[in-house]
Amino acid sequence: MSTPTSHFAPLARLLHWLMALMIIAMLFIGAGMVASVSERHEWLLNIHKPLGIAILLLAVVRLVVRFSTRQPPLPEDLPAVQVLAAKLSHYLLYALMLGMPLIGWAMISAAGDPVMLGHSLRLPSIVPTHAETFAWLRAAHRYLAYLLFLTVLAHLAAALFHGWVRRDDVLESMLKGQPRDRGL
């Protein structure tokens, strides 16, 4: 099996793992919010909003880093369908990392609520207050959250497949930044 000849840049690895933790936390916080009508709901919502905006900002930074640094190539012997799946899943992950926070922001704006990032920082509304728009955006946000969860699971499964089954150093290039020394 061929191995990557390079590794991910340190900033790319840092952003990957930081955002992975943030997105997983966000999914659990979101699930907790919709499952609660207690005062915990408000507490979770006050974490959810700024975390979503942080993910949006980091996704933009991550795209800049991705386009300004070299990415390790996929193994040459990877089947074409897996190469296509890898590319499409990355496009989907980036679209969701950008789209979910924007839809959430628009949803809160359409509800007529302020988008507060703490006690004093208020973001501007990005859509006018409108009940039908709010309902549509709320449903979109929910269904895209399910899609994000499934996409993260697929990404994790693919990473483990590369690390444990193929042993082709794809996972290693993101974990440690460089391929294992195989004594070659």
C-alpha positions in Angstrom: 0.0 0.0 0.0 1.2 3.5 -0.8 1.6 6.0 2.0 1.2 9.8 2.0 4.4 11.5 1.1 3.6 14.6 3.3 1.6 15.5 6.3 -1.0 18.0 7.4 0.3 21.4 8.5 0.3 21.9 12.3 -2.3 24.6 12.1 -4.5 22.4 9.9 -4.2 19.6 12.5 -4.9 22.0 15.4 -8.0 23.4 13.7 -9.2 19.9 12.7 -9.1 18.5 16.3 -10.4 21.7 17.9 -13.3 21.9 15.5 -14.0 18.1 15.9 -14.4 18.6 19.7 -16.5 21.7 19.2 -18.8 20.1 16.6 -19.3 17.0 18.8 -20.0 19.2 21.8 -22.4 21.3 19.7 -24.3 18.2 18.6 -24.8 17.0 22.2 -25.7 20.5 23.3 -28.2 20.8 20.6 -29.7 17.4 21.4 -29.9 18.5 25.1 -31.6 21.8 24.2 -34.4 20.2 22.2 -34.9 17.5 24.9 -35.3 20.0 27.7 -37.9 22.6 28.7 -36.3 23.3 32.1 -34.0 26.2 32.9 -31.2 24.0 31.5 -32.6 24.8 28.1 -31.7 28.5 28.4 -28.3 27.6 29.8 -27.6 25.3 26.8 -28.9 27.9 24.4 -26.5 30.5 25.8 -23.6 28.0 25.1 -25.0 26.9 21.7 -25.1 30.4 20.1 -21.5 31.6 20.7 -20.2 28.1 20.0 -21.9 28.1 16.7 -20.4 31.5 15.8 -17.0 30.2 16.9 -17.4 27.2 14.6 -18.4 29.5 11.7 -15.3 31.7 12.2 -13.0 28.7 12.6 -14.5 27.1 9.5 -13.5 30.2 7.5 -10.0 30.1 9.0 -9.8 26.4 8.2 -10.7 27.0 4.6 -8.0 29.6 4.3 -5.5 27.2 5.8 -6.7 24.4 3.6 -6.2 26.4 0.4 -2.9 27.9 1.5 -1.1 24.7 2.6 -0.4 21.4 0.9 -2.6 18.5 1.8 -1.2 15.0 1.8 -2.4 12.9 -1.1 -4.6 10.0 -0.7 -3.0 6.6 -1.2 -2.5 5.8 -4.9 -4.1 2.4 -4.6 -7.3 3.8 -3.0 -10.3 2.7 -5.2 -11.9 5.5 -7.2 -15.2 5.2 -5.4 -13.4 5.8 -2.1 -11.5 8.8 -3.5 -14.8 10.3 -4.6 -16.5 9.5 -1.3 -13.6 11.2 0.6 -13.8 14.3 -1.6 -17.6 14.6 -1.4 -17.7 14.0 2.3 -15.1 16.7 2.9 -17.2 19.1 0.7 -20.2 18.2 2.7 -18.5 18.7 6.1 -17.2 22.2 5.0 -20.7 23.1 3.7 -22.3 22.0 7.0 -19.6 23.7 9.2 -20.4 27.0 7.3 -24.1 26.5 6.7 -25.3 25.2 10.1 -24.2 28.3 12.1 -25.5 30.6 9.4 -28.9 28.9 9.4 -29.0 29.0 13.2 -28.2 32.7 13.1 -30.9 33.3 10.5 -33.4 31.2 12.5 -32.8 33.2 15.6 -33.1 36.4 13.6 -36.3 35.3 12.0 -37.7 34.6 15.5 -37.0 38.2 16.4 -34.7 37.2 19.1 -31.3 38.8 19.6 -28.2 36.7 18.8 -26.2 37.4 21.9 -22.6 36.3 22.3 -22.3 36.9 26.0 -24.0 39.7 28.0 -23.1 42.6 25.8 -22.1 41.5 22.3 -25.1 41.3 20.1 -24.9 40.2 16.4 -27.1 41.9 13.8 -30.1 40.1 12.4 -29.4 38.6 9.1 -33.0 38.0 8.0 -36.2 39.9 9.0 -38.5 38.7 11.7 -41.0 36.3 10.0 -42.7 33.3 11.6 -42.9 31.1 8.5 -39.2 31.7 7.7 -38.3 30.8 11.4 -40.3 27.6 11.1 -38.6 26.6 7.8 -35.1 27.5 9.1 -35.8 25.6 12.4 -36.7 22.4 10.4 -33.7 22.9 8.1 -31.4 23.4 11.1 -32.7 20.2 12.7 -32.4 18.0 9.6 -29.0 19.3 8.8 -27.9 18.5 12.3 -28.9 14.9 11.7 -26.9 15.0 8.4 -23.9 16.5 10.2 -24.1 13.8 12.9 -24.2 11.1 10.2 -21.4 12.7 8.2 -19.2 12.9 11.3 -19.8 9.3 12.0 -18.9 8.3 8.4 -15.8 10.5 8.6 -14.8 8.8 11.9 -15.5 5.3 10.4 -13.4 6.1 7.3 -10.5 7.4 9.5 -10.6 4.2 11.6 -10.8 2.1 8.4 -7.6 3.8 7.2 -5.9 3.4 10.5 -6.9 -0.1 11.5 -7.7 -1.9 8.3 -5.7 -0.4 5.5 -2.9 0.9 7.7 -2.0 3.4 5.1 -1.0 6.3 7.3 -3.9 8.5 6.3 -5.0 8.6 9.9 -1.5 9.0 11.2 -0.9 12.1 9.0 -3.7 13.8 11.0 -2.9 12.4 14.4 0.8 12.9 14.4 1.5 15.0 11.4 3.8 12.5 9.7 3.7 9.0 8.4 5.1 6.2 10.5 8.6 5.1 9.8 8.3 1.6 8.3 12.0 1.1 8.0 12.1 1.8 4.3 
